[in-house]
Amino acid sequence: MFAAQDWKDYELIDTGGGEKLERWGSIVLRRPDPQIIWPLVKETAPWKKADAHYHRSSSGGGSWEYKKELPERWTISYNGLQFHIKPTSFKHTGLFPEQAVNWSWMREKIASAGRPIRVLNLFAYTGGASVACASAGANVCHVDASKGVVQWAKENLQLSGLGDRPVRFITDDVFKFVQREQRRGSKYDAIIMDPPSYGRGPNGETWKLETDLYPFVESCMSILSDQPLFFLINSYTTGLSASVLKNILALSLGSKFGGDITCGEIGLPITASGLHLPCGILGRWEA
């Protein structure tokens, strides 16, 4: 497992009973997690004193119960990068801390490349990867269909003191954007993607990861430069094996460029038990 071990402003304190107890800076949140199918041994004081608790609804969705008044949003840091944290109505906070393992890897790859690197970040959310790549000196194109999270990503870039870096923020359907980049003849040295399990486009187009991921990866290969640096796929789709990502990358990137492929689970260490919580999978191709 690739575990994000070196956080200081984030901690996965404990898990159990379908929930996780986390510290985000100085604020402690209690949230559900479908991977936590083991019981909570004891609801200790830290669990009871969580600053906010997200309760799922039997009819779908859920809501936050606040034990005290919290700021609308607050800031946490990771190795010089800064991010706004805000509890959302869908239980999320605007950041996936396990992705720090990828941020560190990408920063090292870009910094050691010895040449200018153009990065395309697709399904880019609030820009953790975009900020990380920009901090290492890359020229970044950040694409997401949600106007709100693109704005959040812009704020994270500014917050990290990187507002002058060459980062282009695009609010658009990622599939249509890639098609336009093909027609324009645009090229990128690295591509990052975190595709959903299922999605629907603005004109009723449907996306199903099981049938559409491989064709989309092949489509993205047409906008890779002649000397690509890396290609990263993240997935939170339940039941999708890391070996599937390995096979996809081997049949596409590996067949054309050779290189090395690394796949596996990503996760977070649990302070109370010493165990690790699985948080999805990754597939990395690198030259």
N, C-alpha and C positions, 0 to 999 in steps of 0.2 A: 504493500500500500504506500502511496505517496501521501505523507501526512504533513500538514502545515504545523510545524513544531515551534516556530520562532516568533509567534505573536506575543506582544506585550499588552496591547490595548484590547485584545479579545481573549476570552477563555471559555471553553466548554466545561462548566463546573461539574455537572452531573447529568445522568440520563436515567430514564425508567418510566414504565407505565405509559409509553407512547409520547413522552415529552422530554424536552431538553431544557436545562437551566444554563443560561449563558450570561457572561459579563461583557458588555460592550462599553469600553471605557470604564466609567464608574457606575453605569446603569445595568441592572440585572433584569433580564427578560426570561419568561417561561413560555415556551412555544411547543406546539405539537410537531412530531416528526414520524412519518410512517415506517422508517427503518427501525425504530426503537420498539421492538416487540417483546422485550424482557420486562419484568416487573420492576417497580420502584421499591427497593428494599425497605426504605424508611423515608417518610416525608420530613426531613430534618428542617431546622430553622431557616437555612438559606432558601429552601423551596418556598416556605410560607412567607418569607419576607421579600420575595421578588417584587421589583418595582412595577412590573406590568405582566399580565397573564393573558395569553390569547386562548379563548375558548372556542372550540369548533361548535357549529350549529348542526343539529340533526337534519336540517333541511338544506345543508350546504353552506359553505363559507364559514363565517364566525365573526368574533369581535374581541376587542381588547378590554380587559378590566384593569384600570389603573389604580394602584395602591397609593400613589402620590402623584402630584402634578409633575409631569416631565416636560422638558423643553420640546418644542415642535420638532427639532432635529438637533443633533450634536455631532461632534467630530471625533474620529479615531485615526490613528496613524499606523502605518506598517512600513518599516525601513525607509522612512523619508517621504512616503506617499500619504496623502490625506484624503479622507472620505467622509461625506455626510452620511449619518445614520438616521433613519426615520421609520418608526413602525408603520406599516401600511395595512390597509383593510384586508389584504390577502395573507397576513401573518408575516410577510417578508420585511426586511429591514433596509433593503437597497444594496446589500453587499453579501457575497458568499465567501466567508473567510477561508474556506478550504482551497479556494482558487489561488491563494498566496503561493502555493507550490509552483503554479504555472507562471505567475508574475515574476518570480525569482529566476526561473529557467529562461523565460523570454528576455529578460533584461540582460542576462549573461550572454545569450546567443547574439543579441543585437550589438552589445558593447564590444564583443570580441570579433565581430565580422570583419572589421577593417575596411568597410565601405558603406556608403549610404544605403539604408534599408527602408523600403516602402512596405507598410503593414496595412492589411485590410482586416478589420474586425467586424464580423457579421453577427447579427442577433446580439448586439454589443452591450445592451442593458445600460447600467449606470457607469460603465467605462473603466472598471478596474483594470482590465487588460490594456485598454487604450492609454490610460495614465501611466501604467508600468512601461509600456513600449516607448512612449514619448519621453519618459524620464531617462531612458537609455540612449536617446538620440535619434529614434526612428521618425520618419514621416508617416503619420497615421491617418487612415480614413475609417471613421467610426460610423456604422450604419445600423439603425434600428427603426422599426415601424412606429414606435411610440414616441410622440413628441415630448411627453413628460419626462421619460427616462433619458432622452437625449439631452434635455435641458439639465437634468441632474448630473449627467456625465460632464457637461461643460463646466458646471460648478465644481465638480471634483478636480478637474484639470486646473482651474484657477486656484482652488484651495491648496493644491500641491505646489503652487508657485511656478506652474508650467504654461501659463496662459500665452506666452510668446512662442511656444513650440508649434511646428507645422502640423496641426491636427485639424482635419476637415470633418465636421459633424453633418451627417445626412439623415433626415427623417424620411424613410422610404421602405417599401417592400424589398427585402434583400434579394429576392429572386429576380425581380425586374431590374434592380440596380446592377446585378452581375451581368445580365443580358446587355444592358446599355454599355457597361465597361468593355464587354466583348466587341461591340460594334465600334466603340471609340478606339480600340487597340490599346487600352490601358493595361499596365503590367504591375504586379506586386511581387515582392521578394518573400513575403510571408503572409499567410492567411490563417485567421482564427475564426472558429465558429462554435456556437453553442445552440444548436437547433432544438426546437421544441418537439415533443412527441407528436403533437397534432396541432394544426393551425388552419386558419381560413383567411384568404387574402381579401383585399377591398372589393374585388369583383366576384366573390364567391369561390375563388380558387381554393382548393384544399391541399394541405400538406400532411402526409403521413410518413413518419420517419422510416418505418420499415421498408417502404417501397420507394421513397423519394431521396433518401440520403445519398445513396451511391451515385445516382445520376447528377445530383447537385454537386458532389465532390468532383466528378468528372467535368462538369460545367465550369467550376472554379479553376480547374487546372489550365483552362485555356487563357486565363488572365495571370498566370504565374510567369515570372521572368525566366530567362534562360538559365539563371543561376539562383534558384530558390533557396532560401535559408531554412525555413521550417513551415510546417502545416500542422495546426492543432485543432482537434475536435474534442469538445467536451459534451457529455451527455448525462442528463438526470433521468432518462427514460427507464422506468422500472422494468427489469427483466432483460435489458440489453447487456450482453456480455462484452467485456473489454476485448475479447478475442474477435468479436465481430468487427470492432473498429480496426483492429490489427489487420484483418483480412481485407477490409475496404482500402486501407492505406497501402497495403502490399500490392493489391491488384491495380491500383491507380498510380499513386506517387512512386511506389517502389518499382513498378514495371517500367516507368519512363525515366526516372532519375537515379535509381539505386538508392543509396543512403541507408539510414538506420531508422527502425520503427520501435517505439516503446509504448506499451499500453498497460493499463492497470486501474485499480481503484484509487480514488482520492478520499481523504478523510481527515478527521480531527481527533487529537488526543483528548481523552476524558480524564479530567483531573482526579475525580473521586475514586475511580476504579482502575486507572492505568490502562484501560482498554482504548480502542479507537472506534469512532463512529463512521461508518462508510457514508460518503456524500456524493456518489456518482462515479463516473469513470472518465478516463482521458485516453486519447490516442495521439501520439506525437510522431510525426515524420520529420527527420532533419537530414540535411545534406551530409 
